[in-house]
Amino acid sequence: MDLQMSVSDCRTALNNFQSRVSDFEITFKDHLSMRTSIGQFQISARKTLTHFLHEVSELKKITKMSILDEEECKKELSKLTNYEMRFDEMLSHLPCENNGIYLNIILGNISVSILNRMQRIRYKEDYEKFKLRVNLILFVFAPVVYFFHLRVLDAAYNFFLVWYYCTLTIRESILRCNGSRIKGWWLFHHYASAVLSGIMLTWPDGECYQNSRKQLLFFSFYISFVTFLQCQYQRGCLYRLKALGRRHSMDITVEGFHTWMFRGLTFLLPFLIIGYVFQLYNAYLLYHLSQTYHCREWQVSVLALVFLLMATGNTLTTAEVCFHKVRHRLDVRDRLHFSLNVILYQRSLYEISNFERNLKYDLPVLICKNDVVDKFFHAFLSQMKLWFEKNCIKKITCIICKIEDRDVLECWHFRVSVLATGNFEKKHMESAEEQLRIIVRKISTVAPFLPVLPPNCSFDCFAYTDCEVECPDDWSELKLKTVCTEQMINLGSFNVGFYSIDLTVCYK
């Protein structure tokens, strides 16, 4: 700005400035008015959505008790579940109604909701970096404390642990208020770790402390190493699953083992099991130490109890995850294998003598034992499993055609779509037995009503994938196979892990 101005130019500049200030004040008042309106709308919207969720719960009860047939009842319940998930998603974009007792005690009754999506993600990423950096510091700091027998260093290390776990619990509580789905036990695990570090800090130096010092420091060093490994590898795995729409954008790296880690992180399981055994051994050692005449400090027995609690909780939670995976998650390869075998059996493409009754998931399943068919299914389904993991499958089709002229008589289409974010966790997970029953029932119900197939028919399977996908060397691209003058029956859909598969049959 030119400081040497004429009187008229000075007055013009002042008037211009005052005019712009007046315009800004009007705009700012509008902004405050809009904020008030938004605040009122948020309160009203939360009440409305809460009421909707209550209505959905009541409608589910009414639907289950109604005289609707089984298929229609399932369809309506599925719709209500989708509404429930949509309302939950809407609620996550509104300010949190209650921060919880922990945050209210520490921060007071203030809102910690971050309404801007990008700011939420930035805060989550900052949390991830914080964990990674601190565990790297602890990983380096622990050996220094281990080799230098100084009480000051021990106290500094334990104080650092107390600060870290307290900060972690505060940040995780804020993340929970903003949509992160941190499981209850793993949140409690950090509270217990903070208590454990605090007790270690207050443990007076003496013979009892020195007897267990090295082991506890080595344990802390090992836990820092495992946590660093988890943070590093989980971040990459979560990024991939979020990109595929299989995890929520606010999901974070966590201690322990979870169902989504079976997809690429099973190598972490042995490290975690060693850590849990180490915790149990610490509890055993400290308990026996507390029984000796020279160990009268209360810290010893309390530390033994906390270590026992953490080891038991970690082991049971991880065992539950593994059991849930085995019991409730039927492999996509198995699903397709069962479906195709049921089609072959129901459409009488092979003699009954070619089928063998196998017991799968406590249910008898008819599997075609023809060597050629068995070899074909093994190669085809193994490739399908790989493509499912890369999320590049669009549709799988099983065609039935005449051998002499390859005239297509039937097309069984398995259309694949990825479940919306969060649906795979909130949808009802049937047992493996129930999943098999659904497949067999759907195909067996419609098969008798299809036209009788002529003799000398064969089948083939096709996969519709992304253009960039890599195919095996002995596979090739083929023209689209369809049924001329086709009629279609929709058999509904079923879930396979993160996917929904819509099954239809087209026939002449």
Steps between C-alpha positions, in 0.01 A plus 500: 500500500629844406550699825512839322143556373287805431214585737237383250684170439535450875125555551423265211725229652335543843149486352594195294641328810190584709274373220687166482491465879122564498450236228712251694307567824172425318649178359637404843158556661350272233767243586411517873131471413571196281706340778207544739264348242740210438530438875121489535472270197764263645305466826176442306666253258647293785157472665338401168765238419481356853123471456548333159739245653243422769235456229727266302552289813123476554433423131757218512313341791166538318642351177647198682164431666297556180355229275719600202668212317867435575647664187289816530574524873876480433470761223315746727742441789790565262341831396452601864863408577614721211290787638657444841851522353412815305365667815815400693712650222299826516539511879878472463498833310321679787668628819542232765229532765713366785882492519497237773601524866875477427514799263254701711728461805815598308371763255172605654162507328617627159433361153791306350316418176690582180232561238733551203580160345852597386584637846380170654727300271793736571446454875488121454822506294666716767401235758661228283823701465502569876482126580767415246746766619453434872544124460816560299631720787405232757668233286828698512457627859439156662849351428665819631308470830569124508879533487537814718390414854382849596181556699456840330493335156255234623268768639527707179418195288196405711380862509527510120286183482237652732487817287480295177212276611305787659537705179402196296178444698401868464564498124315170456200632694489804269527270196212288632286814521584560133410162356800273571386153595752410770392181676433519873769258618784667307402839642495351851837337422657848471344612831648188663839574338492855641421362849777240466756766399387722790551217750846432354582870546406490871677169573789585737852389412605193694588132473154402378499773233849408378408128475223570246634820340682343203216267407240780508722729292558224245123442488444873439763492224326203333154662522639820339642289217169314442295823518736664250457199268121517535485875433722471193323206336143581609520846343573347160235231541235751614584731209440215255175386667366858516577546129298183430213628718546225760595714799369824645704815427545563876628150586840512672794273574439303817670257734394138483355306207178574309304322226615737223865411581450149361542665159878541495602542867481145638882505538447738798306236696808306630658828625178582688473151652861526626409837656196349678708207632759756618226689690384176663859415598542849653186442708632161615847637589366805687250288695776266622718802576221649714494181712865534607582655837707791359231623254241687704424784253133510395609577141619141441168322559299773319732480197457120496121545499508762220729284284271199555194707406666633182630157393159339554309779323739511203499121457121465524435792264745369237366144536145631449608679179665183363200284597261749338706491181493120481136461609326786320702583191450252219772530236395642161662201329285260705184697426552485124608136516181400684281708267647352181478143634134550596431628145674196345307263725158665465530529120614134472805578286678197645381166630412489869783249547746782419392690812631423844339611824751698708450646846575874487435725802285219652282486186496230227606654166502321163834554323572386143798262507552482124877550452463746211239708685700493823815622323304773317336627821832505686669716233200728441409561865861556610526777240162643608622522859807700390286738294252543787787609725601759237136616470493465119213250453175637353309183418544122482285301258445126475351400162335171404511422129464218247825322426450466123419863404587690825148645503457670840193374689551653846712775658546514877626851581676592827514883492752637749481834681704634793296565813479868598745617769400362837230262368723195536535565874137584577325246280383182670772236461343159451687188605676292236219242520234764439695643205515155340128445555422833328705403191353149472144624562517780240633276221301188594173695510524635145670203324188272476307777319762544225460322164639146487846499342565283194763224525868572431525839668809656647587803712761777505583792730589859411628793705431865418787711634672837473687564174843523669481166681774242442374165369670160521695408185256225396194729533367726224234765438176362353190651348195557718289185538125557529176306467292581192141605583587468867272502802639597838443408866660704778598279794592791729837576652733373771810644667854369471721693742527850355289420192136465409431244226176524302401166347284476185433224248416561133356214292326420171 
